[in-house]
Amino acid sequence: MTKVVNPRRPMRYSTKHHLGNALFLLPTIALFVFVVLIPFFQGIPYSFLRWKDLINEPTPYFSADNTLMEKVVLSLKSYNYLFTTKPFLTSLGVTFNFTGLYLLFSNLLGFSLALLIKKSSRFNNFSRTAFFLPFTTSVTAGAIIWAYLYSDIYGPLMGVVSPLYTDNTTVLAMAVMASWRDMGYCMLIYIAALQTISLDYYEAATVEGANRWQQFVHITIPMIVPAFTTNITLILAWGLRTFDLPMVVSQNRAAGQTAAFYIYDQIFQNRGASVGQAAAIILTLILIVLTQIITRVLRRLEVEA
């Protein structure tokens, strides 16, 4: 007698399976919602109010006698202040400059290392561990070490002032520090992607007469675009919200003040909590828009294996 298989059974199993996965993720999701999402959305109205510091209650910029248009204009006072004063615009420029250099150095170095040590061997495995170790250290500890190298070793050796104390080189110095820490992470992502490429593609290309450069351009690069998507998106997000490095090494100078540090400075130091909250919203919108654009562009370049 043939046993009849219930078609609903796989559906029930799949539902239970996904429910189990969701339960494992629930503590993390709940923590993210209560610590990040809820405070962020609660802070949005405060950016339209007069709010000096965290211990005071926010009050409206307008009065009951103002017209609707006047109320709207006055409510945008914090945003108008940000876009009409130099410090915030300067911090955005520093942020974009730092993020661009950080993005370039981390991915270029990580990809180069991945190409060199992608094959498994004792030396390569040791090298992977050594290059990844900086990622396990705290940003503050790494920044302190690099500040010492710049001021007490590089400066006297080259006969120059530390790059961290020169306005023209502060951002470059911080980008080198950040790239040193995160290039190992990018390297592992690229190695994982390189190892998934079948050797059949290279053998077929060799038979067709393609040289190594042509194989690299037409096989390796297209096949690891998902790795580029991951690394570029992550490094972009990390760069735009960088706070630790300028906090430790920039000495609160405008040449090294990122937007995240400007937000902190306004909320906790300058009694401008509403301005700081408005700056945080602007930075978040910039981060979301840029990451979405870059992710969609890179997704279109991905090819099926």
Helices and strands as residue ranges (DSSP letters): H 8-32, I 33-37, H 38-43, G 45-48, H 68-75, H 77-84, H 86-116, H 122-136, H 139-148, I 149-154, H 155-158, G 163-165, H 170-195, H 199-207, H 212-215, I 216-220, H 221-223, H 225-240, H 244-249, G 254-256, H 259-268, H 273-301
